[in-house]
Amino acid sequence: MLERLDLELLDTDLFRGFGPHDGRPRIFGGLVAAQSLIAACRTVEGRTAHSLHGYFLREGDTLVPVIYHVDRIRDGRSFATRRVVAKQRGNAIFNMSVSFQAAEDGFEHQAQMPDAPAPETVPTNEERLRAYQKESSHPALDFLLSLDRPIQRREVDHVNLLAPKVHEGIQRTWFRADGALGDDPVMHQAVLAYASDYGLLESAFNRHGHSFLTEKLIIASLDHAIWFHQPFRADQWMLDVTESPRSSGGRGLNFGHIYSQDGALVASVAQEGLMRIRKSQ
């Protein structure tokens, strides 16, 4: 995971990142968001990222490095702002604004974490995929099993990929990095950013009785926002609680609340995604 997120410094505020050549047709959006966050963090001292807002502009090519240019928008006494543009072949594929804040005390409250079974009692995604292979020869199953899994995921409210039914309400998923991450808080934020792009859009299309294996379903992340509420460790189990309040105009809106295993709300996430059925020719 750490190697996947590492960036090369090219010049002042200019970085280069690489994606794994794992057979994906395009770069995973969560990776570009995570690397953009790291690039921004490397230009700030004495402050911690508390929120980010990004837009996915073009598909990323897995065979081409990504160049990240950081614009130092503002450095104030309490807050700092950075803008990051990720490019391939001279074209922007992603842009992000990141806000940083110096440590500060203040009022505190949080939403209660929903009950959930212990992560060790929930099947892994790999176990579920292997079970599906016994029922189906769908080519996507072999491909999904061939991918690296830098994030361990265990879906409490799993929707059957081969025979999906309408699912309303929250969806709970335990996740953590597959391996120790060290003590740099930036890396833990980046891993959460990476992991938060998994499964978020599913909350919207699951409400309509589809899974990402639905043949005619076209899906893509359009934007992504994260608010970091407190420090956390992304190499320890966290519960991602997602739901979709609305879909319209070929788009689905999704929200997520991420809790540490002891019940602290450590981050909140929002994403709108393209969600459209391919029309017959």
C-alpha positions in Angstrom: 0.0 0.0 0.0 2.8 2.4 0.9 4.6 1.8 -2.3 1.4 2.4 -4.3 1.0 5.9 -2.7 4.6 7.0 -2.9 5.3 10.1 -5.0 8.5 11.3 -6.7 9.4 15.0 -6.3 10.2 16.5 -9.7 10.4 20.2 -8.8 9.0 22.6 -6.4 5.3 21.7 -5.9 5.5 19.2 -8.7 5.2 15.4 -8.1 4.9 12.2 -10.1 2.9 9.2 -9.1 2.5 5.7 -10.6 -0.3 3.2 -10.7 -0.1 -0.6 -10.6 -0.3 -2.4 -13.9 -2.9 -4.9 -12.6 -5.1 -5.3 -15.6 -7.5 -2.5 -14.7 -8.8 -0.7 -17.8 -8.2 2.7 -16.0 -6.6 4.0 -12.9 -8.6 3.5 -9.7 -10.1 6.9 -8.8 -9.3 6.4 -5.1 -5.6 6.1 -5.9 -5.5 9.5 -7.8 -7.4 11.1 -4.9 -5.0 9.6 -2.3 -1.9 10.7 -4.3 -3.3 14.2 -4.8 -3.8 14.5 -1.0 -0.2 13.4 -0.3 1.1 15.9 -2.9 -0.9 18.7 -1.1 0.3 17.6 2.3 4.0 17.8 1.2 3.6 21.5 0.7 2.2 22.3 4.2 3.8 22.4 7.6 2.2 22.6 11.1 -1.4 21.9 9.9 -3.4 18.8 9.2 -5.8 18.2 6.3 -9.4 18.5 7.5 -11.3 18.4 4.2 -10.9 17.8 0.5 -13.2 18.2 -2.5 -12.2 16.6 -5.8 -13.6 16.1 -9.3 -12.9 13.2 -11.7 -12.5 14.8 -15.1 -11.1 12.0 -17.4 -10.3 8.4 -17.2 -6.7 7.8 -16.1 -4.4 5.5 -18.1 -2.7 2.8 -16.0 0.3 2.8 -18.4 1.2 6.5 -18.0 2.6 8.3 -14.9 0.4 10.9 -13.3 1.9 14.4 -12.7 0.6 16.4 -9.7 0.9 20.1 -9.6 0.2 21.8 -6.3 -0.9 25.5 -6.2 -0.4 27.1 -2.8 -3.6 29.1 -2.7 -3.3 30.5 0.8 -1.4 30.2 4.0 -3.2 31.8 7.0 -2.7 31.7 10.7 -5.1 28.9 11.3 -5.9 27.5 7.9 -4.1 26.8 4.6 -5.6 25.9 1.2 -4.0 23.9 -1.7 -5.3 23.1 -5.2 -3.9 20.0 -6.9 -4.3 19.2 -10.6 -3.5 15.7 -11.7 -2.5 15.4 -15.4 -1.6 12.8 -18.0 -0.3 13.7 -21.4 -0.9 17.3 -20.6 -4.6 16.8 -19.9 -6.2 17.2 -16.4 -7.8 13.9 -15.2 -8.6 15.1 -11.6 -8.5 18.3 -9.6 -8.8 18.7 -5.8 -9.0 21.5 -3.2 -7.6 20.6 0.2 -8.0 22.7 3.4 -5.6 22.4 6.3 -6.0 23.6 9.9 -3.7 24.0 12.9 -4.7 22.0 15.9 -7.5 23.6 17.9 -9.9 22.7 20.7 -13.7 23.2 20.4 -17.2 21.8 20.8 -17.6 18.1 20.1 -20.5 15.8 19.3 -21.0 12.9 16.9 -23.6 10.6 15.4 -23.8 7.1 17.0 -22.1 4.2 15.3 -24.7 1.6 14.2 -24.4 -1.9 15.6 -22.4 -4.3 13.5 -21.0 -7.8 14.0 -17.3 -8.1 14.7 -15.2 -7.9 11.5 -13.7 -11.3 12.1 -17.2 -12.9 11.8 -17.9 -11.3 8.4 -16.7 -13.1 5.2 -14.0 -11.3 3.2 -14.7 -10.1 -0.3 -12.3 -12.7 -1.7 -14.3 -15.5 0.1 -17.5 -14.2 -1.4 -16.0 -14.0 -4.9 -14.8 -17.6 -4.7 -18.2 -18.7 -3.6 -19.7 -16.9 -6.7 -17.3 -18.8 -8.9 -19.0 -22.0 -7.9 -22.3 -20.6 -9.2 -21.2 -18.7 -12.3 -18.5 -18.5 -15.0 -18.9 -14.7 -15.2 -15.5 -13.5 -16.6 -15.5 -10.5 -14.2 -15.1 -12.9 -11.2 -11.7 -14.2 -12.4 -10.5 -10.7 -13.1 -11.6 -9.4 -9.6 -9.8 -12.3 -7.9 -6.7 -11.5 -9.8 -6.4 -7.9 -8.5 -4.2 -7.0 -5.6 -6.1 -6.2 -2.4 -4.3 -3.4 -0.6 -7.5 -2.9 1.4 -9.2 -5.7 3.3 -13.0 -5.3 3.1 -15.8 -7.3 4.8 -19.3 -6.3 3.8 -21.9 -6.7 6.5 -24.8 -5.8 4.3 -23.6 -7.6 1.2 -25.8 -7.5 -1.9 -25.7 -10.6 -4.1 -23.7 -9.6 -7.2 -25.2 -12.3 -9.4 -28.9 -11.9 -8.3 -29.1 -8.4 -6.8 -32.3 -7.3 -5.1 -33.4 -3.8 -4.1 -31.5 -2.7 -0.9 -32.7 0.3 1.0 -31.1 1.9 4.0 -27.6 1.8 5.2 -24.8 -0.6 4.1 -22.1 -1.4 6.6 -18.5 -2.5 5.6 -15.5 -3.2 7.8 -12.2 -2.2 6.1 -8.5 -1.7 6.9 -5.2 -1.5 5.1 -3.6 -4.9 4.4 -0.5 -4.4 6.4 1.0 -1.9 8.9 1.3 1.8 7.7 3.7 3.3 10.2 2.9 6.4 12.2 2.7 9.2 9.6 -0.9 10.5 9.9 -0.7 11.7 6.3 -0.5 8.1 5.1 -3.5 7.1 7.2 -5.5 9.9 5.7 -4.4 8.9 2.2 -5.3 5.3 2.7 -8.7 6.3 4.0 -9.1 8.5 0.9 -8.1 5.5 -1.3 -10.5 3.1 0.5 -13.4 5.5 0.6 -13.8 5.2 -3.2 -14.6 1.5 -2.9 -18.3 0.6 -2.8 -19.6 4.1 -2.2 -21.6 4.3 -5.5 -23.1 0.9 -4.8 -25.4 2.5 -2.2 -27.2 4.3 -5.1 -27.5 1.5 -7.7 -28.3 -1.2 -5.1 -31.4 0.7 -4.3 -32.6 -0.1 -7.9 -31.8 -3.8 -7.7 -28.4 -3.6 -9.6 -24.9 -4.7 -8.8 -21.7 -3.6 -10.6 -21.9 -6.8 -12.6 -25.2 -5.7 -14.2 -24.3 -5.9 -17.9 -26.0 -2.7 -19.1 -25.1 -0.5 -16.1 -22.6 2.3 -16.7 -21.1 3.8 -13.6 -18.3 6.2 -12.8 -17.3 8.5 -9.9 -17.9 12.2 -10.7 -16.7 13.9 -7.5 -15.5 13.0 -4.1 -15.4 14.9 -0.7 -14.0 13.9 2.6 -14.0 15.6 6.0 -11.5 14.3 8.5 -12.8 14.7 12.1 -9.9 13.3 14.2 -6.7 11.2 14.0 -7.2 7.5 13.3 -5.3 4.5 12.1 -6.2 3.1 8.7 -4.4 -0.2 9.5 -7.0 -1.0 12.1 -10.6 -2.0 11.5 -13.0 0.9 10.6 -16.7 0.7 9.8 -17.9 2.5 6.7 -21.6 3.2 6.9 -23.0 4.3 3.5 -26.4 5.3 2.2 -27.9 7.0 -0.9 -30.6 9.6 -0.3 -31.2 10.5 -3.9 -30.7 9.6 -7.5 -31.8 11.7 -10.5 -30.6 12.8 -13.9 -28.4 9.8 -14.4 -26.5 10.5 -11.2 -26.6 8.9 -7.7 -25.7 10.8 -4.5 -24.0 8.8 -1.7 -22.9 9.6 1.8 -20.6 7.7 4.1 -19.7 7.9 7.8 -16.5 6.1 8.9 -16.0 4.9 12.5 -13.1 3.5 14.3 -13.8 0.1 15.9 -14.3 1.8 19.3 -17.2 3.9 17.9 -15.5 7.3 17.1 -16.7 9.0 14.0 -13.3 9.8 12.3 -14.4 10.9 8.8 -17.4 11.6 6.6 -17.5 11.1 2.9 -19.8 12.2 0.0 -19.7 11.2 -3.6 -21.9 11.7 -6.7 -21.5 9.2 -9.5 -22.7 8.5 -13.0 -25.4 5.8 -12.9 -27.0 5.0 -16.2 -28.4 2.0 -18.1 -26.9 1.5 -21.6 -29.6 1.8 -24.2 -30.0 -0.9 -26.8 -28.8 0.0 -30.3 
